[in-house]
């Protein structure tokens, strides 16, 4: 398990939660924290950002893009994806 750094959402990530909610996908901060602290998979993304992934439902995963900063974890964005695409 990771050390207990504070997990912060960027303004973009907060807006993304609202956009997903309007599309019928409800993501709360607890689930985002769970994706980061106990992911099913982690990839390295653009600018060496980490992309943590966890099952959202039978067919989908949530991918959370974040930066591991010295004093905190900054969530840049998140997006759902089809499970088969990321396995």
N, CA, C and O of each residue as an XYZ file, in Angstrom:
348
protein
N       0.846     -1.190      0.000
C       0.000      0.000      0.000
C       0.886      1.247      0.000
O       1.980      1.242      0.565
N       0.413      2.287     -0.625
C       1.170      3.532     -0.707
C       1.176      4.223      0.647
O       0.308      3.983      1.486
N       2.173      5.090      0.849
C       2.119      5.900      2.052
C       0.929      6.842      1.933
O       0.416      7.076      0.838
N       0.502      7.371      3.051
C      -0.752      8.117      3.085
C      -0.592      9.579      2.681
O      -0.794     10.474      3.501
N      -0.241      9.820      1.457
C      -0.197     11.190      0.940
C      -1.629     11.652      0.699
O      -2.519     10.845      0.431
N      -1.835     12.948      0.798
C      -3.147     13.519      0.504
C      -3.396     13.393     -0.997
O      -2.522     13.695     -1.809
N      -4.589     12.946     -1.351
C      -4.977     12.851     -2.757
C      -5.823     14.077     -3.082
O      -6.865     14.314     -2.470
N      -5.352     14.847     -4.057
C      -6.002     16.098     -4.457
C      -6.522     15.967     -5.876
O      -5.872     15.356     -6.725
N      -7.688     16.534     -6.138
C      -8.241     16.534     -7.489
C      -7.946     17.871     -8.158
O      -8.160     18.927     -7.562
N      -7.459     17.829     -9.381
C      -7.279     19.065    -10.153
C      -8.661     19.618    -10.503
O      -9.664     18.910    -10.405
N      -8.704     20.875    -10.906
C      -9.980     21.453    -11.349
C     -10.563     20.639    -12.493
O     -11.773     20.420    -12.554
N      -9.703     20.190    -13.400
C     -10.170     19.385    -14.532
C     -10.805     18.079    -14.043
O     -11.844     17.665    -14.557
N     -10.187     17.437    -13.060
C     -10.726     16.175    -12.541
C     -12.099     16.386    -11.908
O     -12.993     15.556    -12.072
N     -12.269     17.493    -11.187
C     -13.571     17.803    -10.578
C     -14.626     17.989    -11.673
O     -15.742     17.483    -11.554
N     -14.275     18.710    -12.730
C     -15.205     18.898    -13.849
C     -15.512     17.571    -14.532
O     -16.643     17.331    -14.953
N     -14.511     16.717    -14.640
C     -14.690     15.419    -15.301
C     -15.681     14.545    -14.530
O     -16.479     13.832    -15.138
N     -15.637     14.596    -13.201
C     -16.603     13.845    -12.387
C     -18.021     14.286    -12.747
O     -18.917     13.453    -12.883
N     -18.220     15.582    -12.899
C     -19.542     16.123    -13.251
C     -19.959     15.699    -14.658
O     -21.111     15.325    -14.875
N     -19.036     15.756    -15.611
C     -19.338     15.333    -16.989
C     -19.735     13.854    -17.007
O     -20.715     13.481    -17.652
N     -18.982     13.021    -16.305
C     -19.304     11.589    -16.259
C     -20.671     11.368    -15.619
O     -21.446     10.530    -16.080
N     -20.969     12.124    -14.551
C     -22.265     11.990    -13.877
C     -23.404     12.302    -14.850
O     -24.427     11.618    -14.858
N     -23.219     13.335    -15.664
C     -24.259     13.693    -16.645
C     -24.443     12.597    -17.688
O     -25.496     12.509    -18.319
N     -23.433     11.771    -17.867
C     -23.528     10.646    -18.807
C     -23.934      9.353    -18.100
O     -23.859      8.272    -18.685
N     -24.361      9.466    -16.849
C     -24.859      8.306    -16.118
C     -23.790      7.485    -15.428
O     -24.067      6.368    -14.990
N     -22.579      8.003    -15.317
C     -21.492      7.283    -14.642
C     -21.141      8.058    -13.379
O     -20.566      9.144    -13.442
N     -21.495      7.487    -12.233
C     -21.248      8.172    -10.967
C     -19.938      7.686    -10.367
O     -19.782      6.505    -10.054
N     -19.007      8.605    -10.211
C     -17.701      8.318     -9.614
C     -17.569      9.224     -8.399
O     -17.753     10.437     -8.504
N     -17.251      8.643     -7.246
C     -17.033      9.496     -6.075
C     -15.553      9.483     -5.694
O     -14.773      8.671     -6.191
N     -15.191     10.400     -4.803
C     -13.780     10.523     -4.417
C     -13.265      9.264     -3.736
O     -12.089      8.925     -3.876
N     -14.125      8.566     -3.001
C     -13.690      7.321     -2.351
C     -13.240      6.302     -3.388
O     -12.226      5.628     -3.205
N     -14.000      6.190     -4.486
C     -13.621      5.227     -5.519
C     -12.324      5.655     -6.205
O     -11.474      4.816     -6.501
N     -12.169      6.942     -6.457
C     -10.926      7.446     -7.060
C      -9.741      7.105     -6.154
O      -8.697      6.660     -6.630
N      -9.909      7.314     -4.850
C      -8.851      6.968     -3.890
C      -8.535      5.480     -3.943
O      -7.371      5.086     -3.874
N      -9.570      4.654     -4.066
C      -9.375      3.202     -4.126
C      -8.621      2.801     -5.396
O      -7.767      1.915     -5.361
N      -8.938      3.455     -6.515
C      -8.235      3.163     -7.773
C      -6.739      3.444     -7.605
O      -5.899      2.680     -8.081
N      -6.417      4.546     -6.924
C      -5.015      4.930     -6.748
C      -4.313      4.053     -5.719
O      -3.170      3.650     -5.933
N      -4.976      3.751     -4.606
C      -4.309      3.014     -3.528
C      -4.313      1.503     -3.729
O      -3.439      0.815     -3.203
N      -5.282      0.968     -4.483
C      -5.280     -0.479     -4.747
C      -5.745     -0.756     -6.179
O      -6.804     -1.346     -6.393
N      -4.943     -0.324     -7.155
C      -5.322     -0.508     -8.565
C      -5.206     -1.966     -8.999
O      -4.459     -2.750     -8.413
N      -5.963     -2.308    -10.040
C      -5.803     -3.622    -10.674
C      -4.561     -3.606    -11.563
O      -3.953     -4.646    -11.817
N      -4.194     -2.413    -12.034
C      -3.087     -2.271    -12.985
C      -2.614     -0.817    -12.955
O      -3.409      0.093    -12.717
N      -1.315     -0.601    -13.199
C      -0.775      0.757    -13.335
C       0.065      0.814    -14.606
O       0.905     -0.052    -14.851
N      -0.175      1.840    -15.405
C       0.618      2.095    -16.610
C       1.330      3.429    -16.438
O       0.971      4.233    -15.577
N       2.337      3.650    -17.264
C       3.002      4.951    -17.313
C       2.412      5.688    -18.509
O       2.372      5.155    -19.618
N       1.956      6.912    -18.281
C       1.311      7.683    -19.338
C       2.146      8.860    -19.785
O       3.351      8.922    -19.537
N       1.498      9.778    -20.437
C       2.094     11.008    -20.965
C       2.809     11.772    -19.855
O       2.292     11.880    -18.743
N       3.982     12.296    -20.147
C       4.806     13.046    -19.187
C       5.109     12.238    -17.925
O       5.216     12.798    -16.835
N       5.247     10.922    -18.078
C       5.575     10.032    -16.952
C       4.498     10.011    -15.870
O       4.760      9.598    -14.740
N       3.299     10.449    -16.210
C       2.201     10.365    -15.244
C       1.815      8.909    -15.073
O       1.996      8.093    -15.977
N       1.285      8.596    -13.911
C       0.827      7.243    -13.641
C      -0.645      7.135    -14.012
O      -1.417      8.075    -13.823
N      -1.021      5.980    -14.543
C      -2.407      5.723    -14.916
C      -2.840      4.463    -14.173
O      -2.478      3.347    -14.545
N      -3.622      4.669    -13.116
C      -4.108      3.546    -12.311
C      -5.459      3.110    -12.866
O      -6.261      3.931    -13.312
N      -5.688      1.812    -12.828
C      -6.907      1.262    -13.418
C      -7.565      0.307    -12.444
O      -6.887     -0.465    -11.767
N      -8.893      0.359    -12.371
C      -9.656     -0.561    -11.530
C     -10.987     -0.846    -12.216
O     -11.534      0.001    -12.922
N     -11.494     -2.051    -11.994
C     -12.771     -2.446    -12.578
C     -13.889     -1.538    -12.081
O     -14.019     -1.281    -10.884
N     -14.695     -1.058    -13.030
C     -15.840     -0.205    -12.725
C     -17.108     -1.047    -12.704
O     -17.942     -0.907    -11.809
N     -17.247     -1.919    -13.693
C     -18.337     -2.893    -13.752
C     -17.847     -4.056    -14.610
O     -16.663     -4.141    -14.938
N     -18.759     -4.941    -14.964
C     -18.388     -6.153    -15.686
C     -17.602     -5.874    -16.970
O     -16.701     -6.635    -17.322
N     -17.935     -4.800    -17.660
C     -17.338     -4.530    -18.969
C     -16.413     -3.325    -19.012
O     -15.764     -3.084    -20.031
N     -16.339     -2.559    -17.921
C     -15.605     -1.293    -17.956
C     -14.614     -1.155    -16.804
O     -14.759     -1.763    -15.743
N     -13.606     -0.332    -17.061
C     -12.632      0.037    -16.029
C     -12.653      1.556    -15.903
O     -13.078      2.263    -16.817
N     -12.188      2.042    -14.759
C     -11.941      3.473    -14.610
C     -10.437      3.643    -14.602
O      -9.732      2.957    -13.863
N      -9.944      4.557    -15.426
C      -8.516      4.865    -15.480
C      -8.322      6.255    -14.896
O      -8.945      7.217    -15.342
N      -7.456      6.354    -13.899
C      -7.195      7.610    -13.197
C      -5.757      8.023    -13.489
O      -4.815      7.294    -13.179
N      -5.601      9.196    -14.087
C      -4.281      9.734    -14.432
C      -3.856     10.662    -13.302
O      -4.573     11.598    -12.948
N      -2.671     10.389    -12.735
C      -2.237     11.220    -11.610
C      -0.732     11.420    -11.605
O       0.022     10.693    -12.251
N      -0.322     12.438    -10.847
C       1.093     12.738    -10.649
C       1.421     12.492     -9.185
O       0.732     12.983     -8.290
N       2.483     11.724     -8.952
C       2.927     11.429     -7.594
C       3.935     12.503     -7.193
O       5.126     12.385     -7.482
N       3.460     13.532     -6.537
C       4.307     14.666     -6.138
C       4.913     14.372     -4.766
O       4.427     13.488     -4.061
N       5.964     15.097     -4.375
C       6.608     14.819     -3.082
C       5.653     14.916     -1.886
O       5.760     14.143     -0.934
N       4.723     15.868     -1.946
C       3.857     16.115     -0.792
C       2.420     15.656     -0.970
O       1.647     15.671     -0.011
N       2.047     15.248     -2.176
C       0.657     14.863     -2.423
C       0.548     14.088     -3.730
O       1.499     14.007     -4.507
N      -0.626     13.526     -3.950
C      -0.953     12.883     -5.217
C      -1.973     13.782     -5.901
O      -3.023     14.079     -5.331
N      -1.668     14.217     -7.120
C      -2.558     15.112     -7.853
C      -3.241     14.338     -8.973
O      -2.589     13.865     -9.904
N      -4.570     14.215     -8.873
C      -5.351     13.552     -9.913
C      -5.557     14.554    -11.043
O      -6.158     15.611    -10.851
N      -5.051     14.207    -12.223
C      -5.131     15.087    -13.387
C      -6.479     14.921    -14.076
O      -7.157     15.903    -14.377
N      -6.861     13.672    -14.324
C      -8.133     13.375    -14.977
C      -8.469     11.910    -14.749
O      -7.689     11.166    -14.155
N      -9.616     11.514    -15.219
C     -10.012     10.103    -15.176
C     -10.952      9.845    -16.341
O     -11.600     10.760    -16.851
N     -11.015      8.595    -16.753
C     -11.930      8.263    -17.838
C     -12.270      6.783    -17.767
O     -11.431      5.956    -17.406
N     -13.526      6.455    -18.119
C     -13.901      5.044    -18.191
C     -13.428      4.473    -19.522
O     -13.273      5.197    -20.506
N     -13.203      3.182    -19.535
C     -12.814      2.524    -20.777
C     -13.354      1.109    -20.805
O     -13.670      0.526    -19.768
N     -13.452      0.571    -22.000
C     -13.873     -0.830    -22.125
C     -12.752     -1.722    -21.625
O     -11.585     -1.538    -21.971
N     -13.127     -2.689    -20.807
C     -12.146     -3.570    -20.179
C     -11.255     -4.249    -21.220
O     -10.043     -4.347    -21.032
N     -11.853     -4.715    -22.314
C     -11.069     -5.458    -23.314
C      -9.975     -4.593    -23.942
O      -8.959     -5.123    -24.394
N     -10.163     -3.294    -23.978
C      -9.154     -2.417    -24.587
C      -7.892     -2.325    -23.739
O      -6.800     -2.133    -24.274
N      -8.029     -2.459    -22.435
C      -6.898     -2.228    -21.534
C      -6.365     -3.500    -20.883
O      -5.563     -3.427    -19.952
N      -6.802     -4.665    -21.361
C      -6.286     -5.914    -20.779
C      -5.227     -6.523    -21.657
O      -4.681     -7.576    -21.326
